[in-house]
Amino acid sequence: MSATRQPYQYVALRYVPRVDREEFVNVGVVLYCHATDYLAAAWRIDRDRLGALDPLVDADQLRSALGFVDAVCAGDARAGSAASVPVSQRFGFLKAPRSTVLQPGPVHGGVTDDAPRQLDHLLHHLVG
């Protein structure tokens, strides 16, 4: 018997040092599966890749922004009011376009029978 495959949505998280230049490096992924109420982020900071785009990169600031994403996903109080809304709304908050150093890419989707494994796969594929 095979596991039930469920649809999911995801966004790549992009480090964008200068919005006006529209250059970015993928640093993470947020995956949401409505059927299982799964929302999680995975990320990786590669200072060499970021430094090639932005020699003045503030990795601590980026790590803090990614930690905030983790808190939103987990419904942690550190995320403020975003933590208290349903999972679907938290994903909506995370996928909304913004003009900051950390931006979500377009929403994509697929199907999976193991959301955490899919998140790990996407991190490896999109971020490295």
C-alpha positions as CSV (number, residue, x, y, z in Angstrom):
1,M,0.0,0.0,0.0
2,S,1.5,3.4,-1.0
3,A,1.2,6.5,1.1
4,T,-1.3,9.2,0.2
5,R,0.3,11.9,-2.0
6,Q,-0.7,15.4,-0.9
7,P,-0.4,18.7,-2.8
8,Y,2.0,21.3,-1.4
9,Q,3.2,24.8,-2.3
10,Y,6.6,26.3,-1.8
11,V,8.6,29.5,-2.2
12,A,12.4,29.9,-2.5
13,L,13.7,32.5,-0.1
14,R,16.1,34.9,-1.8
15,Y,18.9,37.1,-0.4
16,V,18.5,40.4,-2.3
17,P,21.2,42.9,-1.2
18,R,20.1,45.6,-3.6
19,V,16.5,45.6,-4.7
20,D,17.2,48.0,-7.5
21,R,19.7,45.6,-9.2
22,E,17.3,42.6,-9.0
23,E,20.1,40.2,-8.2
24,F,19.6,37.4,-5.7
25,V,20.9,34.2,-4.3
26,N,18.6,31.5,-3.0
27,V,19.1,30.9,0.7
28,G,16.1,28.9,1.8
29,V,12.7,27.3,1.1
30,V,9.3,27.5,2.8
31,L,7.0,24.5,2.2
32,Y,3.3,24.4,3.0
33,C,1.0,21.4,2.8
34,H,-2.6,22.4,3.5
35,A,-3.9,18.8,3.9
36,T,-1.5,18.0,6.7
37,D,-1.2,21.6,8.2
38,Y,2.6,21.4,7.6
39,L,4.5,24.6,7.3
40,A,8.3,24.6,7.7
41,A,11.4,26.4,6.4
42,A,14.9,25.1,5.7
43,W,17.8,27.4,4.9
44,R,21.5,27.5,4.4
45,I,23.9,30.5,4.5
46,D,26.9,30.1,2.2
47,R,29.1,33.1,2.9
48,D,31.2,32.6,-0.2
49,R,28.2,32.6,-2.5
50,L,26.7,35.6,-0.8
51,G,30.0,37.4,-0.7
52,A,30.4,37.0,-4.5
53,L,27.1,39.0,-4.9
54,D,27.6,41.3,-2.0
55,P,31.1,41.7,-0.4
56,L,29.4,43.6,2.5
57,V,26.9,40.9,3.3
58,D,25.7,41.0,6.9
59,A,25.3,37.3,7.5
60,D,24.0,37.9,11.1
61,Q,21.2,40.1,9.9
62,L,20.3,37.5,7.3
63,R,20.4,34.7,9.9
64,S,18.1,36.8,12.1
65,A,15.6,37.3,9.2
66,L,15.7,33.6,8.5
67,G,15.1,32.9,12.2
68,F,12.0,35.0,12.0
69,V,10.8,32.9,9.1
70,D,11.3,29.8,11.3
71,A,9.4,31.4,14.1
72,V,6.4,32.3,11.8
73,C,6.4,28.7,10.5
74,A,6.4,27.3,14.1
75,G,3.8,29.7,15.4
76,D,6.4,30.9,17.9
77,A,5.6,34.1,19.8
78,R,8.9,35.6,18.6
79,A,7.1,36.1,15.3
80,G,4.6,38.5,16.9
81,S,1.1,38.6,15.6
82,A,2.0,36.4,12.6
83,A,2.4,33.5,15.0
84,S,-1.2,33.6,16.2
85,V,-3.0,33.1,12.9
86,P,-3.8,29.7,11.2
87,V,-1.0,27.9,9.3
88,S,-2.5,28.9,5.9
89,Q,-2.4,32.6,6.8
90,R,1.2,32.2,8.1
91,F,2.2,30.8,4.7
92,G,0.3,33.7,3.0
93,F,2.4,36.1,5.1
94,L,5.6,34.4,4.2
95,K,4.9,34.3,0.5
96,A,3.8,37.9,0.1
97,P,6.1,40.0,-2.0
98,R,8.3,42.5,-0.1
99,S,11.2,44.8,-0.8
100,T,13.6,43.7,1.8
101,V,16.9,41.9,1.9
102,L,15.1,38.5,2.3
103,Q,12.3,38.0,-0.3
104,P,10.1,35.1,-1.3
105,G,10.2,34.0,-5.0
106,P,7.2,32.9,-6.9
107,V,4.9,30.2,-5.5
108,H,5.3,26.8,-7.0
109,G,3.6,23.5,-6.2
110,G,3.8,19.7,-6.4
111,V,2.6,16.6,-4.7
112,T,4.4,14.5,-2.0
113,D,3.9,11.7,0.4
114,D,6.5,13.1,2.8
115,A,6.6,16.9,3.3
116,P,9.7,17.1,5.4
117,R,11.7,15.0,2.9
118,Q,10.3,17.1,0.1
119,L,11.5,20.3,1.9
120,D,15.0,18.8,2.3
121,H,15.0,17.9,-1.4
122,L,14.0,21.4,-2.4
123,L,16.7,22.9,-0.2
124,H,19.3,20.8,-1.8
125,H,18.0,21.4,-5.3
126,L,17.3,25.2,-5.0
127,V,20.0,26.3,-2.5
128,G,22.7,23.7,-2.8
